[in-house]
Amino acid sequence: MPNIKSAIKRVEVTRKRTVRNTRIKSALKTTIRRFEEAMRDADRDEAGLRLKRAIVAIDKAVTKGVLHKNAAARKKSRLARRFNKSAG
């Protein structure tokens, strides 16, 4: 445990950020999982709705600094590609 006041504060801030980031990442993974479940069930309308929600969640994670913008673009591209592939 740190002795210096500023180091104590950094530990606390890091803990709070870790909890917040974990919560955001977990919600993101859940929305992506729900999209994948809709794809498995072959429910195209539901999958489209879930895809939009997943994209919104990914964009929110970027604005909050949890995901890098290029990683988010990659995730969105892969999800959209899976969705479009199911149409063909």
N, C-alpha and C positions, 0 to 999 in steps of 0.2 A: 504494500500500500504506500502511495507517495506521501511525503511529508510536506512538500511545498504546496502552498495554497493554490497556485495556478495549476499545478499538476493534478491536484485533487479535483479541481473544477473540470479539467480536460477529461479525466476518467468518467466523471458524472455525465458530461455532455456526450461523450462517446457511447456510454451505456444507453442514454435516451435515444440517440440517433440510431443505434443498432436495433433497438426495439421497434422504432418507427419504420425503419427500412425493412425489417423482417415482416412486419404487418402488411406493408405495401406489396412486397414480393409474394407473400402468401396469397393475398387477394388476386394478384395478377395470375399466378399459377392456377388458381381456382377457375377464373374466367376462361383461361385457355383450355383447361381440362373439360369444362362444360361444353365448349365449342367442339372439342374432339369427340365427346360423347354424342352430341347431336349429329356429327358426321358419321359415327359408327351406326347410329340408328337410322341413317339414310333419310333424315327429316330435313330436306333442303331449306324450307322456310325458317325453321327453328335454327338451323346452322347459320343462315345468313344473319339472323338477329344476334346470335351468339358471337359471330365474327365481328359485328359492329361494336358490341360491348367489349370484346377483347382488345380491339384496336383503341378504343377510348381508354381502357385501363393501361395499355402500353404507353400511350401518349401522356397520361397522368404520371406514370412512373418516371418518364423522362423529365417532365417539368419539376418533379420533386427531387431529381438528382439520383434516383435509385438505379436507373438504367442509362447507359450511354446511348446517344441518338442513333449511332450506326447499328448497335445491337438491336434497338427497337425497330429500326427500318428492316433489318434482317428478319426479325420475328414476324412482323406484319406481312412481309413479302411471302414468307413460307406459309403462313396461315392462309393468305389470299390464294396462293398457288394451289394449296390442297383443296380449297373450296371450289375454285374454278375447274380443277381437274375432275371433280366429282360430277360436274355438269356435262362433261364430254364423254 
